[in-house]
Amino acid sequence: MDASKLYRFSGRAGRMTFALTQIGVFTATYVFTFLIIVLTGAGHESRSGVTVTDQAAVMAVGSVFYINMVWISLAAAVRRCHDRGLSGWMLLFAMPPVLGQMWLVLSLVTGEGEPGRNRHGRRRPTFATDDAAPALA
């Protein structure tokens, strides 16, 4: 997958693509946050003299990074909704605290996409089906 597709809201994304994108976003965000904490010396007494300029630089870089991660995650979720034959606006159902996240997991992660074409494009399977695999004798 090319990097420009990560930012697109159009098209479809299968379960595997959606899951791998979300895992990648979570991992990148976790590592970036850890690096920011370590590099800025958060919680360390000797680093108590951090200047306002340093804080502003960290906030600017962090904001750009986190906005990109949210965009990529949201775009993947919208493409996954398209694969299910739903509108991307259905993600607003994920807003309520408990029921929304349950719907998101049950609908986007465990649900099968629509076979063939739908209004968002043709389905591209991630893996070959069993019919296409040669029989072992």
Rosetta blueprint (number, residue, H / E / L):
1 M L
2 D L
3 A H
4 S H
5 K H
6 L H
7 Y H
8 R L
9 F L
10 S L
11 G L
12 R L
13 A L
14 G L
15 R H
16 M H
17 T H
18 F H
19 A H
20 L H
21 T H
22 Q H
23 I H
24 G H
25 V H
26 F H
27 T H
28 A H
29 T H
30 Y H
31 V H
32 F H
33 T H
34 F H
35 L H
36 I H
37 I H
38 V H
39 L H
40 T H
41 G L
42 A L
43 G L
44 H L
45 E H
46 S H
47 R H
48 S L
49 G L
50 V L
51 T L
52 V H
53 T H
54 D H
55 Q H
56 A H
57 A H
58 V H
59 M H
60 A H
61 V H
62 G H
63 S H
64 V H
65 F H
66 Y H
67 I H
68 N H
69 M H
70 V H
71 W H
72 I H
73 S H
74 L H
75 A H
76 A H
77 A H
78 V H
79 R H
80 R H
81 C H
82 H H
83 D H
84 R L
85 G L
86 L L
87 S L
88 G H
89 W H
90 M H
91 L H
92 L H
93 F H
94 A H
95 M L
96 P L
97 P L
98 V L
99 L H
100 G H
101 Q H
102 M H
103 W H
104 L H
105 V H
106 L H
107 S H
108 L H
109 V H
110 T L
111 G L
112 E L
113 G L
114 E L
115 P L
116 G L
117 R E
118 N E
119 R L
120 H L
121 G E
122 R E
123 R L
124 R L
125 P L
126 T L
127 F L
128 A L
129 T L
130 D H
131 D H
132 A H
133 A L
134 P L
135 A L
136 L L
137 A L
